[in-house]
Amino acid sequence: MDPRIITCLVLLTLVIPRFLSTARAQIHDINSLISGIASPQRNINREQSATEGPGDVISLTEKCGGVGFSDSAVGCTAFSSYETNGLNSAMLLMIQDLLGPKEVLLEYFPSDTMISISATTRESAVICTSRIYPGLWETVSLFLRRLRLADFGDFSKQSEDLSDVLLGPVSMVLKGKSRVVIIAHDALDGLPFEALMYPVNGSLSAYCRPRYLIEGREIVYNNSVTQWLTSRLRNRLRNSGASLDHQLAFVGFSPGFRFHECVQVLDQADHELSAIGKMFREKGKFPVILKNENSNENNFKSIARFTRILHLATHTVNSEGCPGMTGLLFHEFGSRTIGNTTDDGLLALQEICELQIPADLIVLNACASANIGGRIGMNWFSFADCFMKAGAGNVLCTRWNVTDRLAERFMVEFYRLYLSGMSFSKALQQVKIRMITEQSLSLPVNWAAYVLLGD
Amino acid sequence: MSDFLTQSHWIGKFTDKELSPEEESRLLAQASHNPLLRNELRLDEDINELFDDCDRIRLSDTIRSAIHHEKSRVILPLYLKIAASLIILITMTALAGLLVNYSRQNPGQSLIDNNPLLKPETRGLFGFLQGFRMQDMPATPARRRALAMNSKSFNSYSRRPEYEFLIGTATRDVTVFVITPLPRIRCKSDSQLQFSWRWVSEVVPVSLEIIDNRGRLMLTASQMMDMSYVLNTRQWPRGLYYYKIIAADELVTIGSISIY
């Protein structure tokens, strides 16, 4: 072939995508300017009045240029919330040091009139605000309801509206970041951000296909900055510490509930653990699988502290009126009187908090394990919170009810990806992407239920 | 001078063998007496031979270069061929991607939607560039589902794969234990279906939702504190329906009712 033709083809191949990406970037810049969103690279310490637009950057600090927040009225509101949570300048520097180059930490503080969003990356820290439009909380509620109750309907409208409010103001910070740590307070706690459409509708050209946020970024949740910091430091210490030979690679519990009168049988839970155990064995790791009568509360309490990955495929029981009755079920549940905290088959919230479980990952493959909880002392704790309190580095849990078959399928795929060398969050993201592209599993009720708390 | 020119004329003709035999013999006779003419004739023949040789050299050069050119085409390195093929392939894919993704008319839409191999991620080179797709294409699974529902092959008994996966499996929650009905029911259009359940830990309100296979809500019985509900299907059109039992705002079970 004529070398000139080859050269032309090479140029053509290189120039077309570049031209398109340049065009996209330009459109993005124009839209950003219009909506008043500042670029972190260009607008250091830029301040705007909260009345200027729907998504305003209140203050921006750069790591090298000193840390500090503006004195503007809205900025102070956001900062005071930060101070309430114990975040000062030194802490901000520490967060920035612990964040990876591709990571961004987003913290949401909803108030009566606006949502303050603090976005921290390794390079910069920015606080943006988003105006709460009338009906926002109804949209949140409808969106959540449609997701968790497997609604057929098109919830894209709600998803796009929420994305405008929650992701729009920080779209510039999200650019180039592949991992997002989300800390959402108050009314936004429990919102599945992965099911929001991103790029935000309107901030990019009409030629953009909206996608779920999870399709482009790994997402990790935390309840507070302090929890995230603790989790990250704990994981770093664990990774750099002494040998972990004394720890078991994987311990799985599956009570099955075959002969229980009042509890639904979990047929798939047995298959789930068998398949996961097989994968671990193939990788040369020794799994401990405890099924049926071996999956009891005593065994759990004795073995949990020596485990790197602890997996529970069981039922949750939720009793809002009585926190002592809220817990995870084991085999002996129903056969003995509940209340005997050692072996009644109900691992209650209080009992979890009293345990020492320094596991890398705890998988609570039961219904709504991130949401079900109760008061312990003055504070409200979910199952996931209790396990974090007990020393777990990460907790993989569910936001709403999951079916037995789905739970099995999701977890087998998750462990397959994890054992292929992916991190927990990456494996979780990939499972979700696969489910989105598969028609029978594409409803968010299936994939958006699972969330990773921790590092 | 004129004599020289005349001679030159004859010499040229002689060399080119254009003289008649008589003229040739006359010229040769003259040359036998004239040494100058003899020299001229010899010189002219030498020049002619030289020209002939030049033609031959040029011809051989041409042949040689042609052969060389042929050889150079044959010995084109394999990696160059592969690279060239790849570049052509990528360019063609890019152009195909552009055609499919950016065409206003979007003629390939039905082909894409019906072909599971053509997923958004694999549509041409621009599948690698996230976010590039026409907005009027069904971007989300929900929109794709809506498109599928409007197709001609969709009837009142068409199953919804998104729900079929969830049917016949318990949730990992023991708030409510569903006793009846079975996950998949077939009944006549004037049947009575009983839904019954019991609470495991505490009493929570239970809701029942029935939707048709297009996702339209047919019946809602909400906040029930009884342990059963009887559904009469007399007025219901024939077709496939899905029921959902919801307790404390959480999905407990999904099943299907086929009314024939």
Chai-1 contact restraints between the chains, C-beta under 6 A:
chainA,res_idxA,chainB,res_idxB,connection_type,confidence,min_distance_angstrom,max_distance_angstrom,comment,restraint_id
A,M1,B,A84,contact,1.0,0.0,6.0,A-B,restraint_1
A,I6,B,A84,contact,1.0,0.0,6.0,A-B,restraint_2
A,L9,B,I87,contact,1.0,0.0,6.0,A-B,restraint_3
A,L9,B,T91,contact,1.0,0.0,6.0,A-B,restraint_4
A,V10,B,I87,contact,1.0,0.0,6.0,A-B,restraint_5
A,L12,B,T91,contact,1.0,0.0,6.0,A-B,restraint_6
A,T13,B,I90,contact,1.0,0.0,6.0,A-B,restraint_7
A,T13,B,T91,contact,1.0,0.0,6.0,A-B,restraint_8
A,I16,B,A94,contact,1.0,0.0,6.0,A-B,restraint_9
A,L149,B,L251,contact,1.0,0.0,6.0,A-B,restraint_10
A,F152,B,G215,contact,1.0,0.0,6.0,A-B,restraint_11
A,G153,B,G215,contact,1.0,0.0,6.0,A-B,restraint_12
A,D154,B,A142,contact,1.0,0.0,6.0,A-B,restraint_13
A,S156,B,T140,contact,1.0,0.0,6.0,A-B,restraint_14
A,S156,B,A142,contact,1.0,0.0,6.0,A-B,restraint_15
A,P199,B,G131,contact,1.0,0.0,6.0,A-B,restraint_16
A,A206,B,Q135,contact,1.0,0.0,6.0,A-B,restraint_17
A,C208,B,G131,contact,1.0,0.0,6.0,A-B,restraint_18
A,R209,B,G131,contact,1.0,0.0,6.0,A-B,restraint_19
A,R209,B,R133,contact,1.0,0.0,6.0,A-B,restraint_20
A,R209,B,A139,contact,1.0,0.0,6.0,A-B,restraint_21
A,P210,B,A139,contact,1.0,0.0,6.0,A-B,restraint_22
A,G216,B,Q130,contact,1.0,0.0,6.0,A-B,restraint_23
A,C262,B,F177,contact,1.0,0.0,6.0,A-B,restraint_24
A,C262,B,V200,contact,1.0,0.0,6.0,A-B,restraint_25
A,V263,B,V174,contact,1.0,0.0,6.0,A-B,restraint_26
A,Q264,B,A170,contact,1.0,0.0,6.0,A-B,restraint_27
A,H315,B,R172,contact,1.0,0.0,6.0,A-B,restraint_28
A,H315,B,V174,contact,1.0,0.0,6.0,A-B,restraint_29
A,T316,B,D173,contact,1.0,0.0,6.0,A-B,restraint_30
A,V317,B,V174,contact,1.0,0.0,6.0,A-B,restraint_31
A,V317,B,S201,contact,1.0,0.0,6.0,A-B,restraint_32
A,S319,B,S201,contact,1.0,0.0,6.0,A-B,restraint_33
A,S319,B,E202,contact,1.0,0.0,6.0,A-B,restraint_34
A,M325,B,S201,contact,1.0,0.0,6.0,A-B,restraint_35
A,A366,B,R172,contact,1.0,0.0,6.0,A-B,restraint_36
A,C367,B,T171,contact,1.0,0.0,6.0,A-B,restraint_37
A,C367,B,R172,contact,1.0,0.0,6.0,A-B,restraint_38
A,C367,B,D173,contact,1.0,0.0,6.0,A-B,restraint_39
A,W400,B,E250,contact,1.0,0.0,6.0,A-B,restraint_40
A,N401,B,T171,contact,1.0,0.0,6.0,A-B,restraint_41
A,N401,B,D173,contact,1.0,0.0,6.0,A-B,restraint_42
A,N401,B,E250,contact,1.0,0.0,6.0,A-B,restraint_43
A,N401,B,L251,contact,1.0,0.0,6.0,A-B,restraint_44
A,T403,B,L166,contact,1.0,0.0,6.0,A-B,restraint_45
A,T403,B,T169,contact,1.0,0.0,6.0,A-B,restraint_46
A,T403,B,T171,contact,1.0,0.0,6.0,A-B,restraint_47
A,D404,B,T169,contact,1.0,0.0,6.0,A-B,restraint_48
A,D404,B,A170,contact,1.0,0.0,6.0,A-B,restraint_49
A,R405,B,T169,contact,1.0,0.0,6.0,A-B,restraint_50
A,T437,B,K119,contact,1.0,0.0,6.0,A-B,restraint_51
A,Q439,B,P161,contact,1.0,0.0,6.0,A-B,restraint_52
A,S440,B,P161,contact,1.0,0.0,6.0,A-B,restraint_53
A,S440,B,F165,contact,1.0,0.0,6.0,A-B,restraint_54
A,S442,B,P141,contact,1.0,0.0,6.0,A-B,restraint_55
A,L443,B,E162,contact,1.0,0.0,6.0,A-B,restraint_56
